[in-house]
Amino acid sequence: MDQGARDKRKPSCLWRILVCFGVVISLISLTMNVYRPDAPVGTIEPGSSAKPSFVVQVIRPREGLPLGGLLPPQLFGVDAELGFDSESADASYALEEEMLRLSGANWELHLVCESSGQVQPESELVFDLVFEGQVRRVRCKPEDPPAGTFWKSEIAPGEFSGGFSIQLPICEDADTGESLGWPPKPLILRGSFDRLPKVSQID
């Protein structure tokens, strides 16, 4: 093959490489937009519920998922969505002046707050997590001082609605207290509740 023919092939090969590269980038972008493990769930609007209700979600950072969350983590045996709500098995709650407990389906959330709404470091979330190929009971906590917000308001006599968004950078084995060295960035705990009376139980 003479030099002229080789020179003519070079632009063609370069064009094909660029097209392939563009296709890969497009697929990655599409995957990251279609599959969003970090997308928050909808919140419960105050006063919209017919009975006491709540929803709690843990948003995992992409950095803490296989391949940065480019593919659904179910393919790797990892929990894709973390959370529970008032429809979960054995759902219950307890609301006091400076404390909120929510539980259900092996989840336990204990939020301690000042009357001003400032979250306290004694708060914790305990749940089951597939970690390093096995199910472990995990306890996650905020830093000290905690980063996040909590609010509640009385929407009817004795009935309260509210919500929270709190960073949980500390995670440990709930049985041993051993640090998991995970997540690489804080988990984000988000939730909302509606029509919760003081210290009660979901039927």
Secondary structure, DSSP 8 states (H G I E B T S, - for coil): --HHHHHHHHHHHHHHHHHHHHHHHHHHHHHHHH--TT-------TT--SS-EEEEEEE--GGGSGGGGTS-GGGGT--S-EEEETTSTT-EEEEETTEEEEEETTEEEEEEB-TT--B-TT-EEEEEEEETTEEEEEEEE--SS--EEEEEEEEETTEEEEEEEEEE-EEEETTT--B----SS-EEEEEEEEEEESS----
